[in-house]
Amino acid sequence: MTTAIRVRDLEKTFADVSVLRGVDLDVARGSIFALLGSNGAGKTTIVKILSTLLSADAGSAVVDGHDVFADPRGVRESISLTGQFAAVDEVLTGRENLVLVAQLRHQPDPGGIADDLLARFRLVEAGGRKAATYSGGMRRRLDIAMSLMGAPSVIFLDEPTTGLDPEARIEVWHAVRELAAGGTTVLLTTQYLDEAEQLADRIAILHEGRIIADGTLAQLKALLPPATVEYVEKQPTLEEIFLAITGGRSHPTSPGASAADAASTADE
């Protein structure tokens, strides 16, 4: 496995609160890695440290071969970060947003790059419209397209589908899968457990400042006792795994409720 992100013994304290207490992570190149945790677990703190926006108190971190603390400029040249809210200029059209970012990053042929990204993210027909008229899913896809300017090797997605309706979430999932298929390494934080199930090649659970479980979905399922066979075999959901590992308590849901609905009150 070629590692794109390697983190060892990462620590961070704010005032008297220890947010990260020795975090270890390995993210394979070209994979989708999901970081799960309750509100305040430190997911966004990790993303900010790895993207050079925040310093750590201790530990080491390497992103795309660059030491995060010794070579922050090299890290910034290799990565892109998409925050919890789409950072698009609503006065500009979708294409103008892309051209502007291409010019700011000194890319050759900004117009050509913008047209290629509009096609890649299925925004050609909307490219001439102001971003203010876009739906939530379209705006998020445009935001991710803007973050790909310069072909970063690693992209951080912090809660990429927060506040989106189910249809828009599926649109973003499609875009994320395409990123990984194209060789981009994706590290995402999410409050939706089903999102991690749908997207991630590997999942880590962050709890009280430490990674307490890290593996594929199948490996995490294996942490629980074998399924009880009655009339059918019932496999544990990622929500059940998460709550069992963290010591949380499940919430009753209606028959049609999703795992994301049940976990939304516990996750950030």
C-alpha positions in Angstrom: 0.0 0.0 0.0 1.3 3.4 -1.0 0.5 5.9 1.8 -0.7 9.4 0.9 -1.3 10.5 4.5 0.6 9.3 7.5 -0.1 10.6 11.0 1.6 9.5 14.3 0.9 10.5 17.9 -0.9 13.7 16.9 -1.9 15.9 19.9 -3.7 19.2 20.3 -5.0 21.0 23.3 -7.2 24.1 23.4 -7.0 25.9 26.7 -7.5 23.1 29.2 -9.3 20.7 26.8 -7.3 18.0 25.2 -8.9 17.5 21.8 -6.4 15.1 20.2 -4.6 12.6 22.4 -2.2 10.6 20.2 -3.9 10.1 16.9 -2.5 7.6 14.3 -3.7 7.4 10.7 -2.7 5.9 7.5 -4.6 6.7 4.3 -3.8 4.8 1.1 -3.2 6.7 -2.1 -6.2 6.9 -4.3 -8.6 5.8 -1.6 -11.6 7.3 0.2 -11.0 7.5 3.9 -13.9 8.4 6.2 -13.3 9.9 9.7 -16.3 9.4 12.0 -16.8 10.8 15.5 -19.2 12.6 17.8 -19.6 16.3 18.1 -16.3 17.7 19.5 -14.3 14.5 18.8 -11.7 16.5 16.9 -12.4 15.5 13.3 -12.2 19.1 11.9 -9.1 19.8 14.1 -7.3 16.9 12.3 -8.3 18.2 8.9 -7.1 21.7 9.8 -3.8 20.4 11.0 -3.2 18.3 8.0 -4.1 21.2 5.7 -1.7 23.5 7.5 -4.4 25.8 8.9 -3.6 24.8 12.5 -0.5 23.8 14.4 -0.3 20.7 16.5 1.2 20.4 20.0 3.0 17.1 19.3 3.3 14.3 16.8 4.1 14.0 13.2 2.2 14.2 9.9 3.1 13.6 6.3 0.8 14.4 3.4 1.8 13.4 -0.2 5.4 13.1 0.9 5.6 16.5 2.6 6.1 17.0 6.3 3.1 19.1 7.5 5.2 21.0 10.0 8.6 21.3 8.2 7.2 21.8 4.7 3.8 23.4 4.9 4.2 25.1 1.5 4.8 21.7 -0.1 1.7 20.4 1.5 -0.4 23.3 0.3 0.8 22.8 -3.2 -0.4 19.1 -3.1 -3.8 19.4 -1.4 -7.1 21.1 -1.6 -9.7 21.6 1.2 -13.4 21.9 0.9 -15.1 23.1 4.1 -18.5 22.5 5.5 -20.1 25.3 3.5 -19.7 25.9 -0.3 -17.2 28.8 -0.9 -18.6 30.0 -4.2 -19.2 33.6 -5.3 -23.0 33.8 -5.9 -22.7 36.9 -8.0 -20.6 35.1 -10.6 -21.7 32.3 -12.9 -20.5 28.8 -12.3 -18.0 29.1 -15.2 -16.8 32.5 -13.9 -16.1 31.0 -10.5 -13.9 28.4 -12.0 -12.1 30.8 -14.3 -11.4 33.1 -11.4 -9.9 30.3 -9.3 -7.8 29.1 -12.3 -6.4 32.7 -12.7 -5.6 33.0 -9.0 -3.7 29.7 -9.2 -1.9 30.9 -12.4 -3.2 28.0 -14.4 -2.7 28.0 -18.2 -5.9 28.4 -20.3 -8.3 29.1 -17.4 -11.3 29.0 -19.8 -10.4 25.6 -21.1 -9.9 24.2 -17.6 -13.2 25.7 -16.5 -15.0 24.0 -19.4 -13.4 20.7 -18.6 -14.5 20.8 -15.0 -18.0 21.9 -15.8 -18.3 18.8 -18.1 -16.7 16.5 -15.4 -19.2 17.6 -12.8 -22.2 17.7 -15.1 -22.6 21.5 -14.8 -22.3 22.5 -18.5 -25.9 23.6 -18.9 -25.7 25.6 -15.6 -22.3 27.0 -16.3 -23.7 30.3 -17.7 -26.0 30.9 -14.7 -25.2 32.7 -11.5 -24.2 30.4 -8.7 -27.0 32.0 -6.6 -29.5 30.1 -8.7 -27.9 26.7 -8.1 -29.4 24.0 -5.9 -27.5 22.8 -2.9 -26.1 19.8 -4.7 -25.0 21.9 -7.7 -23.4 24.4 -5.5 -21.5 21.8 -3.6 -20.4 20.1 -6.9 -19.1 23.5 -8.1 -17.3 24.0 -4.9 -15.5 20.6 -5.2 -14.7 21.4 -8.9 -13.1 24.7 -7.8 -11.1 22.8 -5.2 -9.6 20.5 -7.9 -8.0 23.4 -9.7 -4.3 22.5 -10.2 -5.0 18.8 -9.9 -4.3 18.3 -6.2 -3.1 14.8 -5.1 -5.1 14.9 -1.9 -8.4 16.5 -1.1 -10.0 17.0 2.3 -13.8 17.2 2.5 -15.1 18.4 5.8 -18.8 17.4 6.1 -19.3 17.6 2.3 -23.1 16.9 2.4 -24.1 18.7 5.5 -27.6 20.3 5.0 -28.2 18.8 1.6 -31.3 16.9 0.7 -31.0 13.2 -0.2 -30.9 13.8 -4.0 -28.2 16.4 -3.6 -26.2 14.1 -1.3 -26.3 11.4 -4.0 -25.0 13.9 -6.5 -22.0 14.7 -4.2 -21.4 11.0 -3.6 -21.1 10.5 -7.3 -18.6 13.4 -7.6 -16.5 11.9 -4.7 -16.4 8.5 -6.2 -15.2 10.0 -9.5 -12.4 11.8 -7.6 -11.1 8.5 -6.2 -11.5 6.8 -9.5 -9.3 9.4 -11.1 -6.5 8.7 -8.5 -7.2 11.5 -6.0 -6.9 10.6 -2.4 -10.0 11.7 -0.4 -10.2 12.1 3.4 -13.7 13.1 4.4 -15.3 13.8 7.7 -19.0 13.1 7.9 -22.0 13.1 10.3 -23.8 10.5 8.3 -22.9 6.9 9.0 -24.6 5.7 5.8 -22.3 8.1 3.9 -19.3 6.3 5.2 -20.8 3.0 4.4 -21.5 4.1 0.8 -18.2 5.8 0.0 -15.3 4.8 2.2 -12.7 2.2 1.4 -11.6 2.5 5.1 -13.2 4.0 8.1 -11.8 5.3 11.4 -13.8 6.1 14.5 -12.4 9.1 16.6 -13.6 9.1 20.2 -12.4 11.2 23.0 -9.3 12.3 21.1 -8.1 8.9 20.0 -8.7 6.5 17.1 -10.4 3.6 18.7 -11.2 1.6 15.5 -9.8 1.7 12.0 -10.6 -0.7 9.2 -12.7 -1.6 6.3 -16.5 -1.9 6.8 -16.1 -5.7 6.9 -13.4 -5.5 9.5 -15.4 -3.2 11.7 -18.4 -5.5 11.4 -16.2 -8.3 12.6 -15.6 -6.5 15.9 -19.1 -7.3 17.0 -20.3 -10.8 18.0 -21.5 -13.1 15.1 -24.9 -12.3 13.7 -27.8 -14.0 15.3 -29.6 -16.3 12.9 -33.3 -16.5 13.3 -35.3 -16.5 10.0 -32.7 -14.4 8.2 -29.1 -13.4 9.1 -28.9 -10.0 10.5 -25.6 -8.2 9.9 -24.7 -5.2 12.1 -25.0 -1.8 10.6 -22.2 0.8 10.8 -24.4 2.7 13.3 -24.5 -0.3 15.6 -20.8 -0.7 15.4 -20.2 2.9 16.1 -22.4 3.0 19.2 -21.0 -0.3 20.5 -17.4 0.8 20.2 -17.9 4.3 21.6 -20.2 3.2 24.4 -23.1 5.3 23.0 -26.7 4.5 23.3 -28.9 3.9 20.3 -32.0 6.0 19.7 -35.3 4.6 18.6 -36.2 5.3 15.0 -39.3 4.8 13.0 -39.3 1.9 10.5 -38.4 4.2 7.6 -35.8 6.2 9.4 -32.2 6.0 8.2 -29.0 5.4 10.2 -28.1 9.0 9.5 -31.3 10.2 11.1 -30.6 8.2 14.2 -27.1 9.4 14.5 -27.6 13.1 13.6 -28.0 14.2 17.1 -24.8 12.5 18.2 -22.5 13.4 15.3 -21.3 16.8 14.2 
